[in-house]
Structure formats: C-alpha cells, structure tokens
Amino acid sequence: MKILYINALYDPYIAGGAEISLKLIVEQMQAKGYEVVVLSMVPQGKLHVDMVDGIPVYRVGLHNLYWPFAKEKPDPLRRFLWHLRDTYNPTMGRYVRQVIQLEQPDIVSCHNLVGWSIAVWDEIRRAGLPVIQVLHDMYLLSPDSTLFHRQRGGLVQRLLSKLMRRRHKSQSARMGAVVGISHSVLDRFLAQGYFQHVSCHVVHNARLIPAAHPPRLRSEGQPLTVGYIGTLSAPKGVEWLIRQFKATAIEGKLRIAGRGKEEDMLYFRELAGADARIEFVGYVEPGVFYSTVDVLVVPSLWEEPLGMVAVEGLANNLPVVASNRGGLREIVMDGINGIRCDPDRPESLGDALVGLWRDVAWYNRLAGEARASVSRFLDVNRMVSEYEQVVKATLTHRADA
C-alpha cells in the first residue's frame, strides 16, 4: 500500500508542530512496511523530488503573491489578495495531479493545506482516491488559520472570511475520514457543520522527548525563572504574558525564546521596556531552553488545536501555566501538573506566577507530577498505530461502499 502525504512544509522546512508530527508519522509508517511519499512546498522552483532520511519528498514552488512563512508581514491589500487566491488555487492542484500520476498512491493524507488550497481535494477525488484530512489548525475555517483575527475584526472582515470558506465547508463532507489532533479542534469544525457524515477520529500528537533534567525542587526564597518558547505573535498571548509579568514583583526572570514577524518583535521589546527581568533570547534549542527555566507559560489567546509545547515543558518536568483555550485543556490539568488561566481575566496569569513563586511546596508537587501526566503524548507508537487504523478503516469502508 502506498500513502501520499500532503503538507505545506516538510523537513528541513519546519514552521511548527505539524511538520514535526508528520515526519514521525511518515517515517514510522515506512518502518511498518508501507510505501510513503510526501508532497510539500518551497518558496519557488519547479516540481522536483529529493530523499529525506529515506523518504521521497516532492517539493514545488508556491504560486501566489508571496511566501507566507517569511519574517516580513505584507500590507493588508497583498494579504487579502493572497488569501483570495488561496481560497482555491488550481495551479497548485495541478502539481498534486502530476504527483498522483507519477506515484499512483492508494490513499492520500492531507495535513496543513495553506498555500495548496482545497484544489488538492478535487484532484485527489478525480483520481478516484480516498482522502484523510488531518486538522492541525483552523485553516479550513478561516484564512488566518487561527480564527483569532476574524474574532477581533469588523463585520466586513468576518463576512469576507466566511465567504472565502463557504466552499471548504460543503466540500468537507466528501472526505473519506477526518482526524483532529485534539477533541477541541475536531469539535470546533463539527459545530460549524463541517465533515457531515464523515468518519471522525481524534489522534493526539506525540513526541520523543527525553527529559532535559530531573524535577528541580525549589526552596524558600529562590528566584523563579519563567519561560516562554514559540512564535512571538499576538495570538500566542505574548503581550498578555509580558504585561502580567511586569505587573508582579516576582524575584527572577522572564526568558522569551523564539522569533516572529519583525514588527511584532519590535512591539514586544518596546512593551518589555526597561524591565531588566525580561530577556529576549532568540532561537534556543528546546531541550537547552527547558533546562534554564523553572516554569513554562503557554498563554495562547487563540484556540490552540493541541499545544505540543505544553507537552514538551511537562515532559521536561516543568509545571505549565496555560490559557484555558482549545486543546491545552487536554494537556494541562489544573492543580495537577500546572495551572490554567483565563484570558478574559488577565490577572489570573499574574496570580498563577506569583503563587508558584511564593508557594514552594505547591510548585514542587506540580513539578513532580509533570512528566508522568503526559505519558500518552510521549508514546509515538500509540500515535502511529492510531493513524494506521484510520488508514485501514478508510480503505475498508471505501471497498465496501
């Protein structure tokens, strides 16, 4: 059996957790005896194939106004025109047709389709192949992939967003199966009327994460080092974290690791101001970063589909303070391995950090439970076996239909 996997990016081009998870899935499925092939995008260039750790990976240049993974943020008009073309991009669909003709897969697993557009669905169905759609984000619901800007935008923006996704909703009912990486993200789509009468599954992502250090037990009077790692952007709640940390009298530091759009980086640095406790450390290898902080904060304002950075922190024996949004609620258990905060009550984040700083016994209890609490998310075999069952069930259902 041959499986074609389609995603916006593939190793070594990594934008987030979707690419990390996909690489694990593809390699492990090949190890199980399946033939696998990947189709992904690069900023420019003709369709070509190379080998990545024994996996054939097709790449092709994106046909749109700009490369969406660049650091620079285009002006509003260019962004609108880009998203308009990305609503349905037949040029990208034709590359899918070429790869299907070359590789003759038995089934196609679609992941992040930003840049590809749902033109790929039509090409796959024209070839008579079943489609499994994996939901890593909100792209099929909203052009910005987060719903964050649509919620904050005006009426015109929300109407345009809805119109750009009208076709996505109707076409979603023709999938062979849909997989949410959390109950939260799948339920969000189902509540909007997507994937009607489609076989639905939830497969939580998993990572191979060795602990960077054993649980660090704190003692009275110790400073507290708070950490954030990830994209520096508004939906990720970086502003909320900086403002709340500045408002506390915590003895310690806030270490912010990661990158973002240049204008966002400038804004966050200006917001931090002269507070010497706040450090922007740029890119840091996650394992190294977790060994330098006492608590990890995941303050997302959008509905995180899952939030694997929280898993990484917990796997490294760190208590996690997270917003009570999206899939984070399936990872961070309030009072057991961390604290959940409410973005609608901004002070709840500051209160949580102060509580962990002052209450050493509470901190030590949460740190002691952290890694064991996410054992499910550290089991790659579990994740791959569940995806394998989805593939088998989808093909069996199609054969019986």
C-alpha positions in Angstrom: 0.0 0.0 0.0 1.3 3.5 -0.9 0.3 6.6 1.0 0.8 10.1 -0.3 1.1 12.8 2.4 0.5 16.4 1.5 1.5 19.3 3.8 2.6 22.9 3.3 6.2 22.2 4.5 8.4 19.2 5.2 11.8 18.7 6.8 14.1 20.6 6.9 11.5 23.4 6.5 9.8 23.5 9.9 7.2 26.1 10.8 5.6 24.3 13.8 4.4 21.1 15.4 2.6 19.8 12.3 5.9 19.3 10.4 7.5 17.5 13.4 4.5 15.2 13.9 4.2 14.5 10.2 7.8 13.5 9.9 7.4 11.0 12.7 4.2 9.6 11.2 5.8 9.2 7.7 9.0 7.6 8.9 7.2 5.2 11.3 4.6 4.2 8.7 7.5 3.4 6.3 9.1 1.3 9.1 5.8 -0.6 9.3 6.2 -1.7 5.7 4.0 1.0 3.9 5.3 2.8 0.9 5.2 6.5 1.6 5.8 9.7 -0.3 5.5 13.4 0.6 4.4 16.4 -1.3 5.3 19.9 0.1 6.1 23.5 -1.0 9.1 25.7 -1.2 9.2 29.4 -2.0 10.0 28.9 -5.6 11.1 26.3 -8.2 9.8 23.6 -10.4 8.4 20.2 -9.2 11.3 18.1 -8.1 12.0 15.2 -5.7 14.7 14.5 -3.2 15.3 12.0 -0.4 14.9 13.0 3.2 16.0 10.2 5.6 14.9 7.6 3.1 11.6 9.2 2.3 10.9 10.5 -1.3 9.8 14.2 -0.9 8.4 16.2 -3.8 8.6 19.9 -3.5 7.3 22.7 -5.7 7.4 26.5 -5.6 4.2 28.2 -4.3 2.2 30.0 -7.0 0.9 33.0 -5.1 1.9 36.6 -4.3 4.4 35.9 -1.6 5.8 33.2 0.7 3.7 33.2 3.8 6.4 31.8 6.1 8.7 34.8 5.7 9.5 37.1 8.6 8.1 40.2 6.8 4.4 40.9 7.1 2.8 42.1 3.8 0.5 45.0 3.7 -3.3 44.4 4.2 -4.1 44.5 0.4 -1.5 41.9 -0.5 -2.6 39.7 2.3 -6.2 39.9 1.2 -5.3 39.1 -2.4 -3.0 36.2 -1.3 -5.9 34.7 0.8 -8.3 35.2 -2.1 -6.1 33.2 -4.4 -5.5 30.6 -1.7 -9.3 30.1 -1.4 -8.9 27.9 -4.5 -5.6 27.6 -6.3 -5.9 25.3 -9.4 -2.3 25.8 -10.3 -1.2 24.1 -7.1 -3.9 21.5 -7.7 -2.2 20.5 -11.0 1.0 19.6 -9.1 -1.0 17.2 -7.0 -2.3 15.6 -10.2 1.2 15.2 -11.5 2.5 13.5 -8.3 -0.5 11.2 -8.2 0.1 10.2 -11.8 3.8 9.6 -11.0 3.4 7.7 -7.8 0.0 6.0 -8.1 -0.8 6.1 -4.3 -3.7 4.1 -2.8 -4.8 6.8 -0.4 -3.9 10.5 0.3 -3.4 12.0 3.8 -3.8 15.8 3.7 -2.4 17.9 6.6 -1.9 21.7 6.5 -3.2 22.9 3.2 -2.3 26.6 3.5 -0.8 27.5 0.1 -2.1 24.4 -1.5 -5.8 25.3 -1.1 -8.6 22.8 -1.3 -8.0 22.4 -5.0 -6.0 19.4 -3.9 -9.2 17.7 -2.7 -10.7 17.9 -6.2 -7.6 16.5 -7.9 -7.4 13.6 -5.4 -11.1 12.7 -6.0 -10.7 13.0 -9.7 -8.1 10.3 -9.4 -10.6 8.1 -7.6 -8.6 8.1 -4.3 -9.9 8.4 -0.7 -8.8 11.4 1.3 -8.0 11.6 5.0 -7.9 15.2 6.2 -5.9 15.9 9.4 -6.8 19.1 11.3 -3.7 20.7 12.7 -5.2 24.2 12.8 -8.2 26.3 11.8 -7.2 26.9 8.1 -10.3 25.3 6.7 -12.4 27.5 8.9 -10.6 30.8 8.5 -8.0 32.3 6.1 -5.7 33.3 9.0 -5.7 29.6 10.3 -6.3 30.8 13.9 -9.8 32.4 13.9 -8.0 35.0 16.2 -8.1 37.9 13.7 -11.6 37.0 12.5 -13.0 37.2 16.0 -11.3 40.6 16.5 -12.1 42.0 13.1 -15.0 44.0 11.9 -18.2 42.8 10.3 -16.8 43.2 6.8 -13.7 41.1 7.6 -15.8 38.4 9.2 -18.2 38.2 6.2 -15.2 38.0 3.8 -13.7 35.3 5.8 -16.9 33.3 5.8 -17.3 33.7 2.1 -13.8 32.5 1.5 -14.5 29.3 3.4 -18.0 28.6 2.0 -16.7 26.0 -0.5 -14.5 24.4 2.1 -17.5 23.6 4.3 -19.5 22.0 1.5 -16.6 20.0 0.1 -15.5 18.7 3.5 -18.4 16.3 3.5 -16.7 14.4 0.7 -13.7 13.3 2.8 -13.1 9.6 3.5 -12.2 10.4 7.1 -11.2 13.4 9.3 -8.7 13.4 12.1 -8.5 16.0 14.8 -5.3 16.3 16.8 -7.5 17.0 19.7 -11.2 16.7 20.7 -11.2 20.5 20.8 -10.2 21.2 17.2 -12.5 18.4 15.8 -15.5 19.6 17.8 -14.9 23.1 16.6 -15.3 22.0 13.0 -18.2 19.7 13.7 -20.1 22.6 15.5 -19.7 24.7 12.3 -21.3 22.0 10.1 -18.1 20.7 8.6 -17.4 17.0 7.8 -21.0 15.9 7.9 -21.5 12.1 7.8 -17.7 11.7 7.6 -15.9 9.1 9.8 -14.3 11.2 12.6 -11.3 10.4 14.7 -9.1 12.0 17.3 -5.4 11.2 17.4 -3.3 13.2 19.8 0.2 14.1 18.6 3.2 12.5 20.3 6.9 13.4 20.6 10.1 11.6 21.5 11.1 13.9 24.3 14.0 12.9 26.7 13.9 14.9 29.9 16.5 17.6 29.9 16.8 17.4 33.7 15.1 15.7 36.6 12.5 17.7 38.6 14.1 20.7 40.2 12.8 21.1 43.7 12.7 24.8 44.8 13.4 26.0 48.3 12.1 29.1 50.1 13.4 32.4 48.8 14.7 31.1 45.5 14.1 33.3 42.4 11.7 32.0 39.8 12.7 31.8 36.1 9.6 31.9 33.9 9.9 30.7 30.3 8.1 31.2 27.0 9.2 29.4 23.8 7.4 29.6 20.4 6.3 32.1 17.8 6.2 35.7 19.0 2.8 36.9 17.9 -0.5 38.3 19.2 -2.5 35.0 19.0 0.2 33.3 21.1 -0.5 35.7 24.0 3.0 37.1 24.3 1.6 40.6 25.1 -0.5 39.2 27.9 2.4 37.4 29.4 4.7 40.4 29.3 2.2 42.8 30.9 1.3 40.3 33.6 4.9 39.6 34.5 5.8 43.3 34.6 2.9 43.8 37.0 4.3 41.3 39.5 7.1 41.7 42.0 8.5 38.3 41.2 12.2 37.9 42.0 13.5 36.2 39.0 13.4 36.4 35.2 11.1 36.0 32.2 13.0 34.4 29.4 11.3 34.7 26.0 12.6 32.3 23.3 11.6 32.3 19.6 11.1 34.5 16.7 8.2 36.3 14.9 7.5 39.0 12.3 9.8 41.9 12.6 7.1 44.4 13.6 5.8 42.1 16.3 9.3 41.6 17.7 9.8 45.3 17.9 6.4 45.8 19.6 7.1 43.2 22.3 10.6 44.6 23.0 9.1 48.1 23.4 6.4 46.6 25.7 9.0 45.0 27.9 10.7 48.4 28.2 13.4 48.8 30.8 12.3 45.8 32.9 15.7 44.1 33.4 14.0 40.9 34.4 12.7 40.3 30.9 15.1 38.7 28.4 14.6 38.0 24.7 16.9 35.2 23.9 16.0 34.4 20.2 16.1 30.9 19.0 17.3 28.3 21.6 17.2 24.6 21.2 14.1 23.5 23.2 15.9 20.9 25.3 18.5 23.5 26.3 15.9 26.2 27.0 13.8 24.0 29.3 16.9 23.4 31.4 17.2 27.1 32.1 13.6 27.8 33.4 11.5 26.8 36.3 8.0 27.1 34.8 6.7 27.2 31.2 3.9 29.6 30.2 1.7 28.9 27.2 -0.6 31.9 27.2 -2.4 31.4 23.8 -5.3 33.7 23.1 -6.5 31.6 20.2 -7.9 28.1 20.3 -4.7 26.0 20.2 -5.5 22.8 18.3 -3.4 21.0 20.8 -0.3 22.8 22.1 2.6 20.4 22.0 4.9 23.0 23.6 3.0 22.4 26.8 3.7 18.7 26.4 7.4 19.5 25.9 7.5 21.6 29.1 5.8 18.9 31.2 8.0 16.2 29.7 10.9 18.2 31.0 9.5 18.2 34.5 8.3 21.8 34.4 4.9 22.9 35.7 3.0 24.6 32.9 0.8 27.7 33.2 -1.5 27.8 30.2 -4.6 29.5 29.0 -7.9 27.6 29.2 -8.3 27.6 25.4 -8.5 24.8 22.9 -6.5 21.6 23.1 -4.4 22.9 26.0 -7.3 21.8 28.3 -6.5 18.2 27.2 -2.9 18.5 28.3 -2.7 20.9 31.3 -4.7 19.6 34.3 -5.4 22.5 36.7 -3.7 21.8 40.1 -2.2 18.5 39.0 0.5 19.3 36.5 0.0 23.1 36.1 -2.4 26.0 36.3 -5.0 27.0 33.7 -5.7 30.8 33.3 -8.5 32.7 31.7 -7.6 35.3 29.1 -10.9 37.1 30.0 -9.4 37.5 33.5 -5.9 38.8 32.6 -4.8 39.0 36.2 -5.3 35.2 36.6 -1.9 34.7 34.8 0.0 37.0 37.1 -1.7 35.4 40.1 -0.6 32.0 38.9 3.0 33.0 38.5 3.1 34.7 41.9 1.5 31.7 43.5 4.2 29.4 42.1 7.0 31.8 43.2 5.7 32.1 46.8 4.3 28.6 47.4 7.4 26.3 47.1 5.5 23.2 48.2 2.8 23.7 45.5 5.5 24.2 42.9 7.4 21.1 43.9 4.2 19.0 43.8 3.3 20.1 40.3 6.8 19.6 39.0 6.9 16.1 40.5 3.7 15.1 38.6 4.6 16.8 35.3 6.3 14.2 33.1 4.1 11.2 34.2 1.0 13.2 33.4 1.8 13.4 29.7 2.9 9.8 29.1 0.3 9.4 26.4 1.8 12.2 24.4 5.3 10.6 24.6 4.1 7.4 23.0 4.9 7.7 19.3 3.9 4.0 18.7 0.5 4.8 20.0 0.1 7.8 17.7 1.3 5.9 14.6 -0.8 2.9 15.3 -3.9 5.1 15.6 -3.2 6.7 12.3 -2.6 3.3 10.7 -6.1 2.2 11.9 -7.6 5.2 10.3 -5.9 4.4 7.0 -7.1 0.8 7.1 -10.7 1.7 8.2 -10.9 4.3 5.4 -9.8 1.9 2.7 -12.1 -0.9 4.0 -15.1 1.5 4.1 -14.4 2.5 0.5 -14.1 -1.1 -0.7 -17.4 -2.0 1.0 -19.2 1.1 -0.4 
